[in-house]
Every structure is written in C-alpha cells, then in structure tokens.
Amino acid sequence: MGKEIFLNPHTGKPFFSNKSQRTIWTQCLKELEIPHLRSYTTRHSFASQLINADPSLIYEVSKALGHSNIEITKKFYLSETKDQNVLAQQGIEAVLAKAAQNKKETA
C-alpha cells in the first residue's frame, strides 16, 4: 500500500482508527473553514480529474490508489460525463496500445 497521509504527531505512526482519521479530517476542515465533506470525496475528485486531464497517468493513479489493476480505477474514477468519459477512455486505450507495442518491440 502507499504511504500513509495522516500520522499520529505523538508517535509518528499511522492512525489505525477510523474515528481518529475522521476526527483529524473534521478538525482540518474546520480550521480551513471548509464545509463538511467526506475524505473519500476528495480522493475521488482528485483521481477522476487527474485521469481525465491526462489519461496517460492511469497507471500512476491506479497504483497510488492501491488498486490491484487499472480496470478498477477505470470503473470508479473515469468521468461520469459521457463526452469526457469517451475522450478519457480513448486516451487510456491509446496508452495501453502503446504499452503493448513497446512490450512487443522489446521482446
């Protein structure tokens, strides 16, 4: 799995409690005067926007999210807008085709 985002300032180790994570998240939002939102919402928005802006980053985003393969990433993080989804899918397919071609050439 990737590096932990929230570390306990007293121990330097990751928080394991969902309650602890929610408490820290809520405190951060309050201090920044941001209305309540789930931390997952920011993960989803970030990943979706990054992939749709540059489909070639699908592998990096998938790995950062801890997904076992890019199909999971594509399923949950491609844009829900039909036109954007088609463009992103075409971009991802182009990246996959290029990777397959490179693999053939080096074999």
C-alpha positions as CSV (number, residue, x, y, z in Angstrom):
1,M,0.0,0.0,0.0
2,G,1.1,3.6,-0.5
3,K,2.5,6.0,2.1
4,E,0.1,7.0,4.9
5,I,-1.3,10.5,4.8
6,F,-2.2,11.1,8.4
7,L,0.4,10.2,11.0
8,N,-0.1,10.5,14.8
9,P,2.0,13.5,15.8
10,H,2.9,11.8,19.1
11,T,4.1,8.5,17.8
12,G,4.9,9.3,14.1
13,K,3.0,6.1,13.2
14,P,-0.2,5.9,11.0
15,F,-3.5,6.2,12.7
16,F,-5.4,2.9,12.6
17,S,-8.7,4.1,14.0
18,N,-11.4,5.3,11.6
19,K,-12.6,7.5,14.4
20,S,-9.1,9.1,14.7
21,Q,-9.0,9.7,11.0
22,R,-12.4,11.3,11.0
23,T,-11.5,13.5,14.0
24,I,-8.4,14.8,12.2
25,W,-10.3,15.3,9.0
26,T,-13.0,17.2,10.7
27,Q,-10.5,19.4,12.6
28,C,-8.7,20.2,9.3
29,L,-11.9,21.2,7.6
30,K,-13.0,23.3,10.5
31,E,-9.6,25.1,10.7
32,L,-9.7,25.8,6.9
33,E,-13.3,26.9,7.1
34,I,-14.4,24.3,4.6
35,P,-17.9,22.8,4.8
36,H,-18.1,19.2,5.8
37,L,-17.3,16.6,3.1
38,R,-16.1,13.0,3.3
39,S,-12.4,12.5,2.8
40,Y,-13.3,9.9,0.1
41,T,-14.9,12.7,-1.9
42,T,-11.6,14.5,-2.3
43,R,-9.9,11.2,-3.2
44,H,-12.5,10.5,-5.9
45,S,-12.4,14.1,-7.3
46,F,-8.6,14.2,-7.4
47,A,-8.3,10.8,-9.1
48,S,-11.1,11.5,-11.6
49,Q,-9.8,14.9,-12.6
50,L,-6.2,13.8,-12.9
51,I,-7.1,10.8,-15.1
52,N,-9.5,12.8,-17.3
53,A,-6.9,15.6,-17.7
54,D,-4.2,13.2,-18.6
55,P,-5.2,9.6,-19.4
56,S,-1.5,8.6,-19.6
57,L,-1.4,8.8,-15.8
58,I,-3.8,5.9,-15.3
59,Y,-1.1,3.6,-14.1
60,E,0.3,6.0,-11.6
61,V,-3.1,7.0,-10.3
62,S,-4.2,3.3,-10.0
63,K,-1.0,2.5,-8.1
64,A,-1.4,5.5,-5.8
65,L,-5.0,4.5,-5.0
66,G,-3.8,1.0,-4.1
67,H,-5.9,-0.8,-6.8
68,S,-4.8,-4.2,-8.0
69,N,-5.3,-3.3,-11.6
70,I,-6.3,-0.4,-13.8
71,E,-9.7,-1.8,-14.6
72,I,-10.8,-1.0,-11.1
73,T,-9.5,2.6,-11.5
74,K,-11.2,3.0,-14.8
75,K,-14.5,1.7,-13.4
76,F,-14.7,4.0,-10.5
77,Y,-12.7,7.1,-11.5
78,L,-13.4,7.9,-15.1
79,S,-15.6,10.9,-15.6
80,E,-19.3,10.4,-15.3
81,T,-19.9,12.8,-18.2
82,K,-20.4,10.8,-21.4
83,D,-18.3,13.0,-23.6
84,Q,-15.4,13.3,-21.2
85,N,-15.7,9.6,-20.4
86,V,-15.4,8.7,-24.1
87,L,-12.4,11.0,-24.5
88,A,-10.7,9.7,-21.4
89,Q,-11.4,6.1,-22.5
90,Q,-9.9,6.7,-25.9
91,G,-6.8,8.3,-24.2
92,I,-6.4,5.3,-21.9
93,E,-6.8,2.8,-24.8
94,A,-4.1,4.7,-26.7
95,V,-1.8,4.5,-23.7
96,L,-2.5,0.7,-23.3
97,A,-1.9,0.1,-27.1
98,K,1.4,2.0,-26.9
99,A,2.5,0.0,-23.9
100,A,1.6,-3.3,-25.7
101,Q,3.5,-2.2,-28.8
102,N,6.6,-1.3,-26.7
103,K,6.4,-4.6,-25.0
104,K,6.4,-6.4,-28.3
105,E,9.3,-4.4,-29.6
106,T,11.5,-5.2,-26.6
107,A,10.6,-8.9,-26.6
